[in-house]
């Protein structure tokens, strides 16, 4: 399966912003409304609707990053030790939950946001944790709500048959990454009602460029 092969490949970096870093990607708006209550309710409603369009039979896999910090390094990086430890505690809780429930694979030592000139270069490592449903349903609502409310771990949902990845940033929006131009064109019209106006021109250009 093309999607499984890609997400297990170390050359597939999948870093923010997903929309701009992937050729066949769509960007959707989640939170809309005149007040905070309406905004958050719409964010949840629209996220669930998009999920059900992409995964009518449920997601085949999920993946997320595990960030590995070097606490024994010298220099300015030590000033971040407390927030790093708190983040690692959250990561370990998710790892324990997912490893206990699902067959999994770890893709190690992926590209990070740091450049060679950064003080933290090589002090932070990133590993991709991939968990397979194997006909067991993911608690997708739990993961989506956590992400919308800023308490998630950047979990992305994957469909092998539909060749897509669904990633929610927060209550503002989400990205859909398609792995083939055929799937990109197929889902373009299906999720168009959710498109973020700001990126409409770019999405239209991508759609037109696939019609060759």
C-alpha positions in Angstrom: 0.0 0.0 0.0 1.5 3.3 -1.1 0.4 5.2 2.1 1.8 2.7 4.5 5.1 2.6 2.6 5.3 6.4 2.6 4.6 6.9 6.3 7.1 4.2 7.2 9.8 5.9 5.1 12.4 8.1 6.9 12.5 10.4 3.9 8.8 11.3 4.5 9.4 14.2 7.0 5.8 15.4 7.5 6.5 18.6 9.4 4.3 21.7 9.8 3.0 23.4 7.8 1.6 20.2 6.1 -0.3 22.2 3.5 2.8 23.9 2.1 5.1 21.0 2.5 3.0 18.5 0.5 2.1 18.8 -3.2 -1.4 17.3 -3.0 -2.8 18.9 0.1 -6.0 20.8 1.1 -6.5 23.2 3.9 -9.8 23.5 5.7 -11.3 25.9 8.3 -12.8 24.4 11.4 -13.7 27.1 14.0 -16.3 29.6 12.6 -18.8 31.7 14.5 -19.6 35.0 16.2 -18.7 33.9 19.8 -16.4 31.4 21.5 -19.1 28.8 22.2 -20.3 28.8 18.6 -16.7 28.8 17.3 -15.7 25.8 19.3 -18.9 23.9 18.5 -18.4 24.4 14.8 -14.8 23.4 15.1 -15.8 20.0 16.6 -18.7 19.5 14.2 -16.7 20.3 11.1 -13.8 18.2 12.2 -16.0 15.2 12.7 -17.7 15.8 9.3 -14.4 15.9 7.5 -13.2 12.8 9.3 -16.3 10.9 8.2 -15.9 12.0 4.6 -12.3 10.7 4.6 -12.7 7.7 6.8 -16.3 6.3 6.3 -15.0 2.9 7.6 -12.7 4.4 10.2 -9.0 5.2 10.0 -6.5 2.4 9.2 -3.7 3.9 11.2 -2.6 6.9 13.2 0.8 8.4 13.7 2.4 11.1 15.9 5.8 12.4 16.8 7.8 11.4 19.8 10.3 14.2 20.6 13.4 12.9 22.4 15.3 15.5 24.4 18.9 15.4 25.6 18.6 16.6 29.2 22.4 16.3 29.9 23.5 18.8 27.2 25.4 22.0 28.1 24.3 25.5 27.3 21.0 27.3 26.8 19.1 24.1 26.1 19.0 23.4 29.9 16.7 26.4 30.4 13.9 24.3 28.7 14.4 21.2 30.9 11.1 21.6 32.9 8.8 22.2 29.9 10.5 19.3 28.1 10.0 16.9 31.0 6.3 17.9 31.2 5.9 17.3 27.5 7.7 14.0 27.7 5.3 12.9 30.5 2.4 13.6 28.1 4.1 11.7 25.3 4.8 8.7 27.5 1.2 8.6 28.5 0.1 8.5 24.9 2.8 5.9 24.0 1.7 3.6 26.9 -1.9 3.8 25.7 -1.2 3.2 22.0 1.4 0.5 22.5 -0.9 -1.4 24.8 -3.8 -1.3 22.4 -2.4 -1.4 18.9 0.2 -3.0 16.7 2.9 -0.4 16.1 6.0 0.6 14.3 8.6 3.3 15.2 10.5 5.2 12.5 13.5 6.8 14.2 15.7 9.8 13.8 13.6 11.9 11.4 14.3 15.5 10.3 13.5 18.1 12.9 12.9 21.9 12.7 16.4 22.7 13.8 19.1 23.8 11.4 22.9 23.1 11.9 23.4 26.7 13.1 20.8 26.3 15.9 22.0 25.8 19.5 19.7 22.8 19.9 20.8 21.0 16.8 21.3 17.3 17.4 20.0 17.7 21.0 16.4 17.0 20.0 15.5 13.8 18.0 12.2 13.0 16.4 10.6 9.6 16.0 7.4 8.7 14.2 5.1 6.4 16.1 2.7 4.5 13.8 -0.2 2.5 15.2 -2.4 0.2 13.2 -6.1 -0.3 13.7 -6.2 -3.9 12.5 -10.0 -3.7 12.4 -10.1 -2.1 15.9 -11.7 1.3 15.9 -9.6 4.3 17.1 -11.2 6.6 19.6 -11.0 9.3 17.0 -13.4 11.7 18.7 -11.2 11.7 21.8 -8.0 12.5 19.7 -9.8 15.1 17.6 -11.2 16.9 20.7 -7.9 16.9 22.4 -6.2 18.5 19.4 -9.0 21.1 19.0 -8.7 22.1 22.6 -4.9 22.3 22.5 -4.2 19.2 24.6 -3.4 16.8 21.8 -0.1 15.2 20.5 -0.5 16.1 16.8 -2.1 12.8 16.0 -2.7 12.3 12.2 -5.2 9.8 10.8 -4.4 7.6 7.8 -6.5 5.8 5.3 -4.7 3.2 3.2 -7.5 2.7 0.7 -8.3 6.4 0.3 -4.6 7.3 0.3 -4.9 10.3 2.6 -3.7 11.8 5.9 -5.9 14.0 8.1 -4.1 16.4 10.5 -5.7 18.9 12.8 -3.6 21.8 13.9 -6.1 23.2 16.5 -9.6 24.8 16.6 -8.7 27.0 13.7 -8.1 24.4 11.0 -6.7 21.3 9.6 -4.9 19.9 6.5 -5.7 16.9 4.3 -2.7 15.4 2.6 -3.5 13.2 -0.4 -0.7 10.9 -1.7 -1.8 10.8 -5.3 -3.2 13.3 -7.7 -6.2 11.1 -8.4 -7.2 11.1 -4.8 -6.5 14.8 -4.6 -9.0 15.5 -7.4 -11.5 13.1 -5.9 -11.6 14.7 -2.5 -11.3 18.3 -3.7 -15.0 18.6 -4.4 -16.1 16.5 -1.4 -14.4 18.8 1.2 -14.6 22.0 -0.7 -17.4 23.4 1.6 -14.8 23.4 4.4 -12.0 25.1 2.5 -10.1 28.0 4.1 -10.7 31.0 1.9 -7.1 32.4 2.5 -5.6 29.4 0.7 -8.3 29.0 -2.0 -6.1 30.4 -4.8 -3.3 28.0 -4.0 -5.8 25.1 -3.8 -7.4 26.0 -7.1 -3.9 26.2 -8.8 -3.1 22.7 -7.5 -6.3 21.3 -8.7 -5.9 22.9 -12.2 -2.3 21.6 -12.4 -3.4 18.1 -11.8 -5.7 18.2 -14.8 -2.9 17.4 -17.3 
